[in-house]
Amino acid sequence: MDHILTCELCEREVESTTRHHLIPRTLHSNKWFKKNYTKEQMNDTVDLCRDCHKHVHKFATEKELGKHHNTLEKLMEHEKIRKFVEWLRR
């Protein structure tokens, strides 16, 4: 049975999604992140299509993602990510 999933960023229906950690796992042991975020916040994820996930990491470093783009809304505030998502939605 085919399952249709929805990307939480571009909102397209896709066959599969990947889990994106809003605060990248490589930063979970960083003192600044441990001090400023709860364990629950550090483990927050969103389901993204492969295209969105690839481009999120292409356009922002892990530290930028963790500090400045750690919600769906904040991801969409990144100009290059927003423009890519708008292009995908067309």
N, C-alpha and C positions, 0 to 999 in steps of 0.2 A: 504494500500500500504506500503510495506516494504521500509524503508530508510536505505541505507548503509552509515555509517559515517566512517571517518578515524581518528585514534588516531594520534595526532600531534607528539607524542614522538616515538612510535614504528612503526607508519605508517601502522598498520594492519587495515583492514576493519572490523568494528564491528557494532552491532545493535544499541548500545547506547554509548554515551560518557558522561563524567562529566566535569564540568568546574573547572579548577585549577587556582587559583589566584597565579600569579608568585611571588607576595609579599602577604603572607597570611593575610587575613582580620584581624586576631587577632593583627597584628602589625600596622594597619592603624592609630591608635591613639598614637602610640609611637613617642615621640619627634624626635628621631634620624631619623626615616623613613620619618616623615613629613618634616624635614629639607632637606633631601637628595633626595627625589623623588617628582615628580609632582603628582597631583591627577590622571592624566591619567595613569602614570606609575603604581601607586598603584592599579589601577583598571584593568590593563592588565591581560587577562586570556588566557589559551589555553585549547583546548578540548582533554581530555585524556580518554583512555579506563579505565575501573575500575581497571584492573590489574596494569597498570602503575601508576595510581593515588594513589592506596593503597601503592605501593612500594616506590614512591617518599617520602611519609610521613613516611614510615617505616625506611628509610635509612638516613633521614636528619631532624633536628629539624626545627621548624618554623623560628627561627632567622637565622639559616644557609641558609634556602631556600631564605629568604628575602634579606640577605646580599650578599650571594655568588652564589646562583643558581637561579637567577631571570629572566633567559631567557631559551629558549629551548636548546640553545648551551651550556649554563652554567650547565643546568641539566645533559647534557650528559658528562660533564667533571667530574662529581661525579662518582668515580670508581664503586661503588656498583650499582648505578642506570644504568650506561652504560652497565655493565655486565648483569644486568637483562634484559634490553631492547634488547641487542644482543641475549640473550637466547630466548626471546619471538619471535624475528623475524625469528628464524630458523624453 
